[in-house]
C-alpha cells in the first residue's frame, strides 16, 4: 500500500502525466511543452517541471548557446511509467462506460 | 490521455485507494474503515465514501436493524481497479529504489 501511495504522490495532480507524455516523443523547450499541455499556466508548468526533475522523471539541460536554451527530456525512469499509464487508460475507458453507459 | 485523466480524477487524493483496499476483503461499517485507514479523519472519510459511491466503486447499504446499521461494500467496478493498483505498486517500488538507491 505504501508503494501505491508513493506512486500517487509522485503523479499527483492533473498535469504530471500530460507533461511526461508530451516529452515522450522528443525533447522539448518550456514553451513547446506549454503549448502541448492544454490549459496549464506557465507558473504551474514551472512548478510541475521542478517536481518531475526532483523525482528523476525528467532532466533539464542548459545548452551553451547564445542566448542559453533550456531543454527538457524524459528519463528512462520516466518512461518506465508506461505500465501505469496504460493501466490507468484502460480503467479510465472502462469507468467512462460504467458511468455514462447506464 | 482523457481516459488517463479520468482515472486520476476518480482516484485523486491519498485516501481513495486505501479505503477501497480496506473493503476488498469484506464489507465494513464506517468505524471499521476508519480504524483500518490510518490517519483519516471521520469528516474526510465521510466525504471520500460519498465520492466513491458516486463513482460506483462502493455501495452503501442501510440495514433495517434497530438501531439501523450502515454497511459499505466494494463493487465489481471497484474491484476492476486491480490492474491499476498493481501497476502503481510495482512502479512505486521501482521509484523508491531509484530515488533512495542512489
N, CA and C atoms of all chains as a GROMACS GRO file, in nm:
protein
  612
    1UNK      N    1   0.083  -0.121   0.000
    1UNK     CA    2   0.000   0.000   0.000
    1UNK      C    3   0.086   0.125   0.000
    2UNK      N    4   0.195   0.120   0.077
    2UNK     CA    5   0.292   0.229   0.081
    2UNK      C    6   0.341   0.262  -0.059
    3UNK      N    7   0.373   0.158  -0.137
    3UNK     CA    8   0.425   0.178  -0.272
    3UNK      C    9   0.319   0.242  -0.361
    4UNK      N   10   0.193   0.203  -0.342
    4UNK     CA   11   0.084   0.262  -0.420
    4UNK      C   12   0.074   0.410  -0.388
    5UNK      N   13   0.085   0.442  -0.260
    5UNK     CA   14   0.079   0.583  -0.217
    5UNK      C   15   0.195   0.663  -0.275
    6UNK      N   16   0.314   0.601  -0.274
    6UNK     CA   17   0.432   0.669  -0.332
    6UNK      C   18   0.403   0.709  -0.475
    7UNK      N   19   0.351   0.614  -0.552
    7UNK     CA   20   0.323   0.641  -0.694
    7UNK      C   21   0.223   0.755  -0.708
    8UNK      N   22   0.116   0.747  -0.631
    8UNK     CA   23   0.013   0.850  -0.642
    8UNK      C   24   0.068   0.987  -0.602
    9UNK      N   25   0.155   0.989  -0.501
    9UNK     CA   26   0.215   1.115  -0.460
    9UNK      C   27   0.296   1.176  -0.574
   10UNK      N   28   0.373   1.092  -0.641
   10UNK     CA   29   0.459   1.141  -0.749
   10UNK      C   30   0.375   1.192  -0.867
   11UNK      N   31   0.263   1.124  -0.892
   11UNK     CA   32   0.182   1.158  -1.009
   11UNK      C   33   0.069   1.256  -0.977
   12UNK      N   34   0.062   1.294  -0.850
   12UNK     CA   35  -0.047   1.380  -0.802
   12UNK      C   36  -0.077   1.499  -0.893
   13UNK      N   37  -0.204   1.530  -0.903
   13UNK     CA   38  -0.244   1.647  -0.980
   13UNK      C   39  -0.277   1.610  -1.123
   14UNK      N   40  -0.330   1.703  -1.197
   14UNK     CA   41  -0.376   1.671  -1.332
   14UNK      C   42  -0.270   1.692  -1.439
   15UNK      N   43  -0.150   1.737  -1.401
   15UNK     CA   44  -0.056   1.780  -1.505
   15UNK      C   45   0.064   1.689  -1.528
   16UNK      N   46   0.105   1.616  -1.425
   16UNK     CA   47   0.231   1.541  -1.436
   16UNK      C   48   0.231   1.447  -1.557
   17UNK      N   49   0.127   1.367  -1.570
   17UNK     CA   50   0.128   1.270  -1.680
   17UNK      C   51   0.117   1.337  -1.817
   18UNK      N   52   0.030   1.435  -1.834
   18UNK     CA   53   0.030   1.504  -1.964
   18UNK      C   54   0.167   1.563  -2.000
   19UNK      N   55   0.237   1.618  -1.902
   19UNK     CA   56   0.370   1.674  -1.931
   19UNK      C   57   0.465   1.563  -1.974
   20UNK      N   58   0.463   1.452  -1.900
   20UNK     CA   59   0.551   1.340  -1.935
   20UNK      C   60   0.519   1.288  -2.075
   21UNK      N   61   0.390   1.278  -2.107
   21UNK     CA   62   0.352   1.229  -2.239
   21UNK      C   63   0.401   1.324  -2.348
   22UNK      N   64   0.399   1.454  -2.319
   22UNK     CA   65   0.443   1.548  -2.422
   22UNK      C   66   0.593   1.538  -2.448
   23UNK      N   67   0.667   1.480  -2.350
   23UNK     CA   68   0.813   1.465  -2.369
   23UNK      C   69   0.849   1.328  -2.425
   24UNK      N   70   0.746   1.246  -2.442
   24UNK     CA   71   0.772   1.108  -2.477
   24UNK      C   72   0.827   1.093  -2.619
   25UNK      N   73   0.789   1.183  -2.705
   25UNK     CA   74   0.834   1.170  -2.844
   25UNK      C   75   0.938   1.274  -2.881
   26UNK      N   76   1.015   1.316  -2.783
   26UNK     CA   77   1.123   1.408  -2.816
   26UNK      C   78   1.142   1.513  -2.708
   27UNK      N   79   1.265   1.563  -2.698
   27UNK     CA   80   1.295   1.668  -2.602
   27UNK      C   81   1.223   1.795  -2.642
   28UNK      N   82   1.194   1.877  -2.542
   28UNK     CA   83   1.120   2.000  -2.573
   28UNK      C   84   1.166   2.116  -2.486
   29UNK      N   85   1.141   2.236  -2.537
   29UNK     CA   86   1.166   2.355  -2.457
   29UNK      C   87   1.039   2.393  -2.383
   30UNK      N   88   1.056   2.480  -2.284
   30UNK     CA   89   0.944   2.517  -2.197
   30UNK      C   90   0.819   2.557  -2.276
   31UNK      N   91   0.837   2.648  -2.374
   31UNK     CA   92   0.720   2.698  -2.445
   31UNK      C   93   0.653   2.590  -2.530
   32UNK      N   94   0.733   2.495  -2.576
   32UNK     CA   95   0.675   2.385  -2.654
   32UNK      C   96   0.586   2.297  -2.566
   33UNK      N   97   0.633   2.270  -2.445
   33UNK     CA   98   0.552   2.189  -2.352
   33UNK      C   99   0.425   2.266  -2.318
   34UNK      N  100   0.445   2.395  -2.290
   34UNK     CA  101   0.333   2.482  -2.252
   34UNK      C  102   0.223   2.479  -2.359
   35UNK      N  103   0.264   2.477  -2.485
   35UNK     CA  104   0.165   2.475  -2.594
   35UNK      C  105   0.096   2.341  -2.604
   36UNK      N  106   0.169   2.233  -2.576
   36UNK     CA  107   0.112   2.100  -2.594
   36UNK      C  108   0.019   2.058  -2.481
   37UNK      N  109   0.048   2.107  -2.361
   37UNK     CA  110  -0.034   2.068  -2.247
   37UNK      C  111  -0.144   2.173  -2.229
   38UNK      N  112  -0.260   2.140  -2.277
   38UNK     CA  113  -0.371   2.236  -2.281
   38UNK      C  114  -0.412   2.288  -2.144
   39UNK      N  115  -0.415   2.421  -2.131
   39UNK     CA  116  -0.476   2.480  -2.013
   39UNK      C  117  -0.381   2.505  -1.897
   40UNK      N  118  -0.255   2.463  -1.908
   40UNK     CA  119  -0.162   2.483  -1.797
   40UNK      C  120  -0.105   2.625  -1.803
   41UNK      N  121  -0.089   2.687  -1.686
   41UNK     CA  122  -0.027   2.820  -1.682
   41UNK      C  123   0.125   2.802  -1.670
   42UNK      N  124   0.201   2.904  -1.707
   42UNK     CA  125   0.347   2.894  -1.701
   42UNK      C  126   0.394   2.873  -1.558
   43UNK      N  127   0.326   2.937  -1.465
   43UNK     CA  128   0.367   2.926  -1.325
   43UNK      C  129   0.353   2.780  -1.277
   44UNK      N  130   0.240   2.720  -1.310
   44UNK     CA  131   0.217   2.582  -1.269
   44UNK      C  132   0.312   2.487  -1.344
   45UNK      N  133   0.329   2.512  -1.472
   45UNK     CA  134   0.419   2.426  -1.551
   45UNK      C  135   0.560   2.427  -1.491
   46UNK      N  136   0.604   2.545  -1.453
   46UNK     CA  137   0.737   2.559  -1.396
   46UNK      C  138   0.749   2.478  -1.266
   47UNK      N  139   0.648   2.485  -1.183
   47UNK     CA  140   0.647   2.410  -1.057
   47UNK      C  141   0.645   2.258  -1.085
   48UNK      N  142   0.561   2.218  -1.179
   48UNK     CA  143   0.548   2.075  -1.210
   48UNK      C  144   0.679   2.021  -1.267
   49UNK      N  145   0.745   2.099  -1.353
   49UNK     CA  146   0.871   2.053  -1.412
   49UNK      C  147   0.975   2.033  -1.303
   50UNK      N  148   0.977   2.125  -1.204
   50UNK     CA  149   1.073   2.110  -1.094
   50UNK      C  150   1.048   1.981  -1.016
   51UNK      N  151   0.921   1.952  -0.990
   51UNK     CA  152   0.888   1.831  -0.914
   51UNK      C  153   0.924   1.706  -0.994
   52UNK      N  154   0.897   1.710  -1.124
   52UNK     CA  155   0.931   1.594  -1.209
   52UNK      C  156   1.082   1.573  -1.213
   53UNK      N  157   1.156   1.683  -1.215
   53UNK     CA  158   1.302   1.673  -1.218
   53UNK      C  159   1.354   1.616  -1.085
   54UNK      N  160   1.296   1.664  -0.976
   54UNK     CA  161   1.333   1.618  -0.842
   54UNK      C  162   1.311   1.467  -0.830
   55UNK      N  163   1.204   1.418  -0.893
   55UNK     CA  164   1.176   1.274  -0.888
   55UNK      C  165   1.246   1.196  -1.000
   56UNK      N  166   1.337   1.263  -1.067
   56UNK     CA  167   1.419   1.199  -1.172
   56UNK      C  168   1.338   1.142  -1.288
   57UNK      N  169   1.223   1.204  -1.313
   57UNK     CA  170   1.142   1.158  -1.425
   57UNK      C  171   1.179   1.235  -1.552
   58UNK      N  172   1.233   1.354  -1.535
   58UNK     CA  173   1.280   1.431  -1.650
   58UNK      C  174   1.416   1.493  -1.616
   59UNK      N  175   1.486   1.537  -1.719
   59UNK     CA  176   1.610   1.613  -1.697
   59UNK      C  177   1.593   1.751  -1.758
   60UNK      N  178   1.669   1.844  -1.707
   60UNK     CA  179   1.666   1.982  -1.755
   60UNK      C  180   1.809   2.016  -1.796
   61UNK      N  181   1.830   2.045  -1.921
   61UNK     CA  182   1.964   2.072  -1.970
   61UNK      C  183   1.975   2.214  -2.023
   62UNK      N  184   2.077   2.284  -1.980
   62UNK     CA  185   2.100   2.419  -2.030
   62UNK      C  186   2.209   2.411  -2.137
   63UNK      N  187   2.175   2.450  -2.260
   63UNK     CA  188   2.273   2.447  -2.368
   63UNK      C  189   2.345   2.580  -2.377
   64UNK      N  190   2.476   2.572  -2.399
   64UNK     CA  191   2.559   2.693  -2.401
   64UNK      C  192   2.550   2.767  -2.534
   65UNK      N  193   2.430   2.789  -2.578
   65UNK     CA  194   2.409   2.870  -2.698
   65UNK      C  195   2.399   3.016  -2.653
   66UNK      N  196   2.382   3.104  -2.749
   66UNK     CA  197   2.360   3.243  -2.710
   66UNK      C  198   2.234   3.295  -2.776
   67UNK      N  199   2.128   3.328  -2.702
   67UNK     CA  200   2.118   3.312  -2.555
   67UNK      C  201   2.105   3.165  -2.517
   68UNK      N  202   2.136   3.132  -2.391
   68UNK     CA  203   2.129   2.992  -2.349
   68UNK      C  204   1.990   2.935  -2.372
   69UNK      N  205   1.980   2.810  -2.413
   69UNK     CA  206   1.848   2.747  -2.426
   69UNK      C  207   1.836   2.632  -2.327
   70UNK      N  208   1.715   2.612  -2.281
   70UNK     CA  209   1.689   2.507  -2.181
   70UNK      C  210   1.601   2.402  -2.245
   71UNK      N  211   1.641   2.277  -2.227
   71UNK     CA  212   1.568   2.168  -2.290
   71UNK      C  213   1.530   2.064  -2.186
   72UNK      N  214   1.408   2.014  -2.197
   72UNK     CA  215   1.362   1.910  -2.106
   72UNK      C  216   1.354   1.776  -2.179
   73UNK      N  217   1.391   1.669  -2.109
   73UNK     CA  218   1.385   1.535  -2.169
   73UNK      C  219   1.332   1.436  -2.068
   74UNK      N  220   1.262   1.336  -2.116
   74UNK     CA  221   1.213   1.232  -2.025
   74UNK      C  222   1.328   1.134  -1.998
   75UNK      N  223   1.336   1.082  -1.876
   75UNK     CA  224   1.441   0.985  -1.841
   75UNK      C  225   1.389   0.842  -1.862
   76UNK      N  226   1.478   0.744  -1.850
   76UNK     CA  227   1.435   0.604  -1.854
   76UNK      C  228   1.334   0.578  -1.743
   77UNK      N  229   1.360   0.639  -1.629
   77UNK     CA  230   1.270   0.621  -1.516
   77UNK      C  231   1.131   0.679  -1.549
   78UNK      N  232   1.130   0.792  -1.616
   78UNK     CA  233   1.002   0.849  -1.661
   78UNK      C  234   0.931   0.758  -1.759
   79UNK      N  235   1.007   0.702  -1.850
   79UNK     CA  236   0.947   0.610  -1.948
   79UNK      C  237   0.896   0.482  -1.883
   80UNK      N  238   0.949   0.450  -1.767
   80UNK     CA  239   0.906   0.326  -1.700
   80UNK      C  240   0.763   0.338  -1.645
   81UNK      N  241   0.703   0.455  -1.660
   81UNK     CA  242   0.563   0.471  -1.618
   81UNK      C  243   0.464   0.414  -1.719
   82UNK      N  244   0.517   0.362  -1.829
   82UNK     CA  245   0.431   0.306  -1.935
   82UNK      C  246   0.318   0.215  -1.885
   83UNK      N  247   0.356   0.119  -1.800
   83UNK     CA  248   0.255   0.024  -1.750
   83UNK      C  249   0.147   0.094  -1.669
   84UNK      N  250   0.192   0.190  -1.588
   84UNK     CA  251   0.097   0.264  -1.505
   84UNK      C  252   0.002   0.342  -1.597
   85UNK      N  253   0.058   0.406  -1.697
   85UNK     CA  254  -0.024   0.487  -1.787
   85UNK      C  255  -0.124   0.399  -1.862
   86UNK      N  256  -0.080   0.283  -1.910
   86UNK     CA  257  -0.178   0.204  -1.985
   86UNK      C  258  -0.283   0.142  -1.893
   87UNK      N  259  -0.245   0.107  -1.770
   87UNK     CA  260  -0.345   0.057  -1.675
   87UNK      C  261  -0.448   0.166  -1.644
   88UNK      N  262  -0.400   0.288  -1.626
   88UNK     CA  263  -0.492   0.400  -1.597
   88UNK      C  264  -0.581   0.428  -1.718
   89UNK      N  265  -0.522   0.417  -1.838
   89UNK     CA  266  -0.601   0.444  -1.959
   89UNK      C  267  -0.712   0.340  -1.975
   90UNK      N  268  -0.675   0.213  -1.963
   90UNK     CA  269  -0.775   0.106  -1.976
   90UNK      C  270  -0.887   0.123  -1.875
   91UNK      N  271  -0.848   0.149  -1.752
   91UNK     CA  272  -0.951   0.159  -1.649
   91UNK      C  273  -1.037   0.285  -1.670
   92UNK      N  274  -0.974   0.393  -1.716
   92UNK     CA  275  -1.049   0.516  -1.741
   92UNK      C  276  -1.157   0.495  -1.847
   93UNK      N  277  -1.124   0.421  -1.951
   93UNK     CA  278  -1.222   0.392  -2.058
   93UNK      C  279  -1.336   0.308  -2.002
   94UNK      N  280  -1.299   0.208  -1.923
   94UNK     CA  281  -1.398   0.121  -1.861
   94UNK      C  282  -1.489   0.201  -1.767
   95UNK      N  283  -1.429   0.292  -1.692
   95UNK     CA  284  -1.504   0.373  -1.598
   95UNK      C  285  -1.605   0.462  -1.670
   96UNK      N  286  -1.560   0.518  -1.780
   96UNK     CA  287  -1.647   0.604  -1.859
   96UNK      C  288  -1.771   0.526  -1.907
   97UNK      N  289  -1.746   0.403  -1.953
   97UNK     CA  290  -1.858   0.319  -1.996
   97UNK      C  291  -1.952   0.290  -1.880
   98UNK      N  292  -1.892   0.258  -1.767
   98UNK     CA  293  -1.971   0.223  -1.648
   98UNK      C  294  -2.061   0.339  -1.605
   99UNK      N  295  -2.004   0.458  -1.605
   99UNK     CA  296  -2.077   0.575  -1.552
   99UNK      C  297  -2.175   0.631  -1.656
  100UNK      N  298  -2.129   0.641  -1.780
  100UNK     CA  299  -2.214   0.704  -1.881
  100UNK      C  300  -2.306   0.602  -1.946
  101UNK      N  301  -2.258   0.476  -1.953
  101UNK     CA  302  -2.332   0.372  -2.023
  101UNK      C  303  -2.464   0.332  -1.958
  102UNK      N  304  -2.486   0.382  -1.837
  102UNK     CA  305  -2.609   0.338  -1.768
  102UNK      C  306  -2.717   0.443  -1.771
  103UNK      N  307  -0.534   1.002  -2.348
  103UNK     CA  308  -0.495   1.091  -2.238
  103UNK      C  309  -0.614   1.130  -2.152
  104UNK      N  310  -0.727   1.154  -2.219
  104UNK     CA  311  -0.852   1.186  -2.150
  104UNK      C  312  -0.886   1.074  -2.051
  105UNK      N  313  -0.870   0.949  -2.096
  105UNK     CA  314  -0.904   0.835  -2.011
  105UNK      C  315  -0.810   0.828  -1.891
  106UNK      N  316  -0.683   0.862  -1.913
  106UNK     CA  317  -0.586   0.863  -1.803
  106UNK      C  318  -0.626   0.968  -1.700
  107UNK      N  319  -0.667   1.084  -1.749
  107UNK     CA  320  -0.711   1.192  -1.659
  107UNK      C  321  -0.835   1.151  -1.581
  108UNK      N  322  -0.928   1.086  -1.650
  108UNK     CA  323  -1.049   1.037  -1.582
  108UNK      C  324  -1.012   0.950  -1.463
  109UNK      N  325  -0.922   0.855  -1.487
  109UNK     CA  326  -0.881   0.765  -1.379
  109UNK      C  327  -0.819   0.842  -1.264
  110UNK      N  328  -0.728   0.932  -1.297
  110UNK     CA  329  -0.661   1.006  -1.191
  110UNK      C  330  -0.761   1.092  -1.113
  111UNK      N  331  -0.859   1.149  -1.184
  111UNK     CA  332  -0.961   1.227  -1.114
  111UNK      C  333  -1.037   1.142  -1.013
  112UNK      N  334  -1.073   1.022  -1.056
  112UNK     CA  335  -1.151   0.934  -0.969
  112UNK      C  336  -1.068   0.890  -0.847
  113UNK      N  337  -0.938   0.870  -0.868
  113UNK     CA  338  -0.853   0.817  -0.761
  113UNK      C  339  -0.782   0.926  -0.682
  114UNK      N  340  -0.806   1.049  -0.721
  114UNK     CA  341  -0.737   1.165  -0.663
  114UNK      C  342  -0.730   1.162  -0.511
  115UNK      N  343  -0.620   1.210  -0.460
  115UNK     CA  344  -0.604   1.219  -0.315
  115UNK      C  345  -0.539   1.094  -0.259
  116UNK      N  346  -0.506   1.100  -0.132
  116UNK     CA  347  -0.431   0.990  -0.073
  116UNK      C  348  -0.520   0.882  -0.012
  117UNK      N  349  -0.651   0.898  -0.017
  117UNK     CA  350  -0.736   0.809   0.062
  117UNK      C  351  -0.817   0.707  -0.016
  118UNK      N  352  -0.851   0.740  -0.141
  118UNK     CA  353  -0.945   0.654  -0.215
  118UNK      C  354  -0.897   0.509  -0.223
  119UNK      N  355  -0.773   0.489  -0.263
  119UNK     CA  356  -0.726   0.352  -0.278
  119UNK      C  357  -0.714   0.278  -0.145
  120UNK      N  358  -0.659   0.342  -0.040
  120UNK     CA  359  -0.659   0.273   0.090
  120UNK      C  360  -0.799   0.233   0.136
  121UNK      N  361  -0.899   0.319   0.112
  121UNK     CA  362  -1.036   0.285   0.152
  121UNK      C  363  -1.085   0.164   0.072
  122UNK      N  364  -1.061   0.167  -0.059
  122UNK     CA  365  -1.104   0.054  -0.143
  122UNK      C  366  -1.036  -0.075  -0.099
  123UNK      N  367  -0.906  -0.065  -0.068
  123UNK     CA  368  -0.834  -0.186  -0.026
  123UNK      C  369  -0.891  -0.240   0.105
  124UNK      N  370  -0.933  -0.151   0.192
  124UNK     CA  371  -0.986  -0.198   0.321
  124UNK      C  372  -1.120  -0.269   0.302
  125UNK      N  373  -1.189  -0.241   0.189
  125UNK     CA  374  -1.317  -0.309   0.164
  125UNK      C  375  -1.302  -0.436   0.081
  126UNK      N  376  -1.178  -0.461   0.040
  126UNK     CA  377  -1.155  -0.568  -0.054
  126UNK      C  378  -1.178  -0.705   0.006
  127UNK      N  379  -1.156  -0.718   0.136
  127UNK     CA  380  -1.170  -0.849   0.196
  127UNK      C  381  -1.294  -0.858   0.285
  128UNK      N  382  -1.396  -0.781   0.248
  128UNK     CA  383  -1.521  -0.793   0.324
  128UNK      C  384  -1.588  -0.658   0.345
  129UNK      N  385  -1.719  -0.661   0.358
  129UNK     CA  386  -1.795  -0.539   0.383
  129UNK      C  387  -1.760  -0.484   0.521
  130UNK      N  388  -1.772  -0.353   0.534
  130UNK     CA  389  -1.736  -0.294   0.662
  130UNK      C  390  -1.828  -0.179   0.699
  131UNK      N  391  -1.834  -0.150   0.827
  131UNK     CA  392  -1.906  -0.034   0.874
  131UNK      C  393  -1.811   0.083   0.882
  132UNK      N  394  -1.868   0.202   0.894
  132UNK     CA  395  -1.788   0.325   0.892
  132UNK      C  396  -1.670   0.320   0.989
  133UNK      N  397  -1.699   0.282   1.113
  133UNK     CA  398  -1.592   0.286   1.213
  133UNK      C  399  -1.483   0.183   1.187
  134UNK      N  400  -1.522   0.073   1.123
  134UNK     CA  401  -1.421  -0.028   1.090
  134UNK      C  402  -1.325   0.024   0.983
  135UNK      N  403  -1.381   0.094   0.883
  135UNK     CA  404  -1.294   0.152   0.780
  135UNK      C  405  -1.205   0.259   0.842
  136UNK      N  406  -1.266   0.341   0.925
  136UNK     CA  407  -1.194   0.449   0.991
  136UNK      C  408  -1.072   0.395   1.068
  137UNK      N  409  -1.090   0.280   1.133
  137UNK     CA  410  -0.979   0.221   1.210
  137UNK      C  411  -0.871   0.166   1.119
  138UNK      N  412  -0.913   0.112   1.004
  138UNK     CA  413  -0.816   0.046   0.915
  138UNK      C  414  -0.734   0.144   0.832
  139UNK      N  415  -0.795   0.256   0.799
  139UNK     CA  416  -0.725   0.353   0.716
  139UNK      C  417  -0.658   0.455   0.807
  140UNK      N  418  -0.530   0.433   0.830
  140UNK     CA  419  -0.455   0.514   0.927
  140UNK      C  420  -0.453   0.662   0.896
  141UNK      N  421  -0.493   0.742   0.995
  141UNK     CA  422  -0.474   0.886   0.984
  141UNK      C  423  -0.588   0.962   0.922
  142UNK      N  424  -0.691   0.893   0.875
  142UNK     CA  425  -0.802   0.965   0.812
  142UNK      C  426  -0.898   1.016   0.921
  143UNK      N  427  -0.951   1.136   0.902
  143UNK     CA  428  -1.050   1.188   0.996
  143UNK      C  429  -1.188   1.143   0.951
  144UNK      N  430  -1.284   1.143   1.043
  144UNK     CA  431  -1.419   1.098   1.008
  144UNK      C  432  -1.481   1.188   0.902
  145UNK      N  433  -1.452   1.316   0.910
  145UNK     CA  434  -1.509   1.410   0.814
  145UNK      C  435  -1.461   1.379   0.672
  146UNK      N  436  -1.331   1.357   0.660
  146UNK     CA  437  -1.274   1.326   0.528
  146UNK      C  438  -1.323   1.188   0.481
  147UNK      N  439  -1.325   1.092   0.571
  147UNK     CA  440  -1.371   0.959   0.533
  147UNK      C  441  -1.514   0.965   0.479
  148UNK      N  442  -1.596   1.041   0.544
  148UNK     CA  443  -1.735   1.055   0.501
  148UNK      C  444  -1.744   1.114   0.360
  149UNK      N  445  -1.663   1.216   0.334
  149UNK     CA  446  -1.660   1.279   0.202
  149UNK      C  447  -1.608   1.180   0.096
  150UNK      N  448  -1.502   1.108   0.130
  150UNK     CA  449  -1.442   1.015   0.035
  150UNK      C  450  -1.539   0.901   0.002
  151UNK      N  451  -1.610   0.852   0.104
  151UNK     CA  452  -1.705   0.744   0.081
  151UNK      C  453  -1.816   0.790  -0.014
  152UNK      N  454  -1.860   0.913   0.002
  152UNK     CA  455  -1.964   0.966  -0.088
  152UNK      C  456  -1.914   0.971  -0.232
  153UNK      N  457  -1.790   1.016  -0.249
  153UNK     CA  458  -1.735   1.024  -0.385
  153UNK      C  459  -1.718   0.885  -0.447
  154UNK      N  460  -1.672   0.791  -0.365
  154UNK     CA  461  -1.655   0.654  -0.415
  154UNK      C  462  -1.790   0.594  -0.453
  155UNK      N  463  -1.893   0.627  -0.376
  155UNK     CA  464  -2.026   0.575  -0.405
  155UNK      C  465  -2.079   0.637  -0.535
  156UNK      N  466  -2.056   0.767  -0.550
  156UNK     CA  467  -2.100   0.838  -0.670
  156UNK      C  468  -2.036   0.777  -0.795
  157UNK      N  469  -1.911   0.734  -0.781
  157UNK     CA  470  -1.841   0.674  -0.894
  157UNK      C  471  -1.864   0.523  -0.904
  158UNK      N  472  -1.959   0.475  -0.826
  158UNK     CA  473  -2.000   0.334  -0.831
  158UNK      C  474  -1.888   0.236  -0.798
  159UNK      N  475  -1.795   0.282  -0.716
  159UNK     CA  476  -1.686   0.193  -0.675
  159UNK      C  477  -1.724   0.118  -0.548
  160UNK      N  478  -1.814   0.177  -0.470
  160UNK     CA  479  -1.863   0.110  -0.349
  160UNK      C  480  -2.015   0.128  -0.341
  161UNK      N  481  -2.077   0.045  -0.258
  161UNK     CA  482  -2.219   0.064  -0.229
  161UNK      C  483  -2.235   0.090  -0.080
  162UNK      N  484  -2.343   0.158  -0.048
  162UNK     CA  485  -2.375   0.189   0.092
  162UNK      C  486  -2.512   0.130   0.119
  163UNK      N  487  -2.520   0.038   0.213
  163UNK     CA  488  -2.648  -0.029   0.240
  163UNK      C  489  -2.692  -0.002   0.384
  164UNK      N  490  -2.817   0.039   0.398
  164UNK     CA  491  -2.871   0.060   0.533
  164UNK      C  492  -2.953  -0.063   0.570
  165UNK      N  493  -2.913  -0.130   0.677
  165UNK     CA  494  -2.986  -0.248   0.720
  165UNK      C  495  -3.093  -0.208   0.821
  166UNK      N  496  -3.210  -0.270   0.807
  166UNK     CA  497  -3.324  -0.234   0.892
  166UNK      C  498  -3.316  -0.301   1.029
  167UNK      N  499  -3.203  -0.286   1.091
  167UNK     CA  500  -3.188  -0.336   1.228
  167UNK      C  501  -3.230  -0.223   1.322
  168UNK      N  502  -3.227  -0.249   1.451
  168UNK     CA  503  -3.254  -0.140   1.543
  168UNK      C  504  -3.141  -0.131   1.643
  169UNK      N  505  -3.062  -0.021   1.644
  169UNK     CA  506  -3.073   0.091   1.550
  169UNK      C  507  -3.023   0.051   1.411
  170UNK      N  508  -3.060   0.125   1.306
  170UNK     CA  509  -3.019   0.089   1.170
  170UNK      C  510  -2.867   0.084   1.161
  171UNK      N  511  -2.814  -0.011   1.085
  171UNK     CA  512  -2.669  -0.014   1.063
  171UNK      C  513  -2.639   0.011   0.915
  172UNK      N  514  -2.526   0.075   0.891
  172UNK     CA  515  -2.487   0.109   0.755
  172UNK      C  516  -2.363   0.030   0.720
  173UNK      N  517  -2.365  -0.031   0.604
  173UNK     CA  518  -2.253  -0.115   0.564
  173UNK      C  519  -2.202  -0.073   0.426
  174UNK      N  520  -2.072  -0.070   0.411
  174UNK     CA  521  -2.011  -0.036   0.283
  174UNK      C  522  -1.952  -0.161   0.219
  175UNK      N  523  -1.965  -0.170   0.086
  175UNK     CA  524  -1.910  -0.286   0.015
  175UNK      C  525  -1.846  -0.238  -0.116
  176UNK      N  526  -1.743  -0.306  -0.158
  176UNK     CA  527  -1.679  -0.273  -0.285
  176UNK      C  528  -1.762  -0.336  -0.398
  177UNK      N  529  -1.775  -0.267  -0.511
  177UNK     CA  530  -1.849  -0.321  -0.626
  177UNK      C  531  -1.754  -0.394  -0.721
  178UNK      N  532  -1.811  -0.462  -0.820
  178UNK     CA  533  -1.726  -0.524  -0.924
  178UNK      C  534  -1.642  -0.417  -0.992
  179UNK      N  535  -1.704  -0.303  -1.014
  179UNK     CA  536  -1.631  -0.193  -1.078
  179UNK      C  537  -1.512  -0.149  -0.990
  180UNK      N  538  -1.534  -0.145  -0.861
  180UNK     CA  539  -1.426  -0.112  -0.768
  180UNK      C  540  -1.315  -0.216  -0.774
  181UNK      N  541  -1.354  -0.342  -0.779
  181UNK     CA  542  -1.255  -0.450  -0.787
  181UNK      C  543  -1.177  -0.448  -0.918
  182UNK      N  544  -1.237  -0.386  -1.020
  182UNK     CA  545  -1.171  -0.382  -1.150
  182UNK      C  546  -1.049  -0.290  -1.150
  183UNK      N  547  -1.025  -0.223  -1.037
  183UNK     CA  548  -0.905  -0.138  -1.026
  183UNK      C  549  -0.778  -0.220  -0.998
  184UNK      N  550  -0.794  -0.351  -0.986
  184UNK     CA  551  -0.680  -0.438  -0.957
  184UNK      C  552  -0.555  -0.410  -1.040
  185UNK      N  553  -0.575  -0.403  -1.173
  185UNK     CA  554  -0.459  -0.380  -1.260
  185UNK      C  555  -0.392  -0.246  -1.232
  186UNK      N  556  -0.475  -0.146  -1.211
  186UNK     CA  557  -0.422  -0.013  -1.182
  186UNK      C  558  -0.341  -0.018  -1.053
  187UNK      N  559  -0.398  -0.083  -0.952
  187UNK     CA  560  -0.330  -0.088  -0.822
  187UNK      C  561  -0.198  -0.163  -0.833
  188UNK      N  562  -0.197  -0.274  -0.907
  188UNK     CA  563  -0.068  -0.346  -0.912
  188UNK      C  564   0.034  -0.271  -0.997
  189UNK      N  565  -0.012  -0.202  -1.102
  189UNK     CA  566   0.084  -0.121  -1.180
  189UNK      C  567   0.142  -0.009  -1.094
  190UNK      N  568   0.056   0.055  -1.013
  190UNK     CA  569   0.104   0.162  -0.925
  190UNK      C  570   0.199   0.106  -0.819
  191UNK      N  571   0.167  -0.014  -0.769
  191UNK     CA  572   0.251  -0.074  -0.665
  191UNK      C  573   0.390  -0.107  -0.722
  192UNK      N  574   0.391  -0.172  -0.838
  192UNK     CA  575   0.519  -0.208  -0.899
  192UNK      C  576   0.604  -0.084  -0.925
  193UNK      N  577   0.540   0.017  -0.981
  193UNK     CA  578   0.617   0.137  -1.015
  193UNK      C  579   0.664   0.207  -0.889
  194UNK      N  580   0.580   0.209  -0.786
  194UNK     CA  581   0.616   0.273  -0.660
  194UNK      C  582   0.740   0.210  -0.599
  195UNK      N  583   0.748   0.078  -0.606
  195UNK     CA  584   0.865   0.008  -0.552
  195UNK      C  585   0.990   0.044  -0.631
  196UNK      N  586   0.973   0.047  -0.763
  196UNK     CA  587   1.084   0.081  -0.852
  196UNK      C  588   1.130   0.226  -0.828
  197UNK      N  589   1.032   0.313  -0.807
  197UNK     CA  590   1.064   0.454  -0.784
  197UNK      C  591   1.143   0.471  -0.655
  198UNK      N  592   1.102   0.398  -0.554
  198UNK     CA  593   1.170   0.404  -0.425
  198UNK      C  594   1.317   0.364  -0.440
  199UNK      N  595   1.339   0.256  -0.514
  199UNK     CA  596   1.476   0.211  -0.541
  199UNK      C  597   1.555   0.320  -0.615
  200UNK      N  598   1.491   0.376  -0.717
  200UNK     CA  599   1.556   0.478  -0.799
  200UNK      C  600   1.598   0.599  -0.716
  201UNK      N  601   1.509   0.643  -0.629
  201UNK     CA  602   1.535   0.767  -0.554
  201UNK      C  603   1.626   0.742  -0.434
  202UNK      N  604   1.600   0.633  -0.363
  202UNK     CA  605   1.676   0.609  -0.240
  202UNK      C  606   1.805   0.533  -0.271
  203UNK      N  607   1.797   0.449  -0.376
  203UNK     CA  608   1.910   0.360  -0.407
  203UNK      C  609   2.035   0.433  -0.455
  204UNK      N  610   2.021   0.564  -0.481
  204UNK     CA  611   2.138   0.633  -0.534
  204UNK      C  612   2.209   0.718  -0.429
   0.00000   0.00000   0.00000
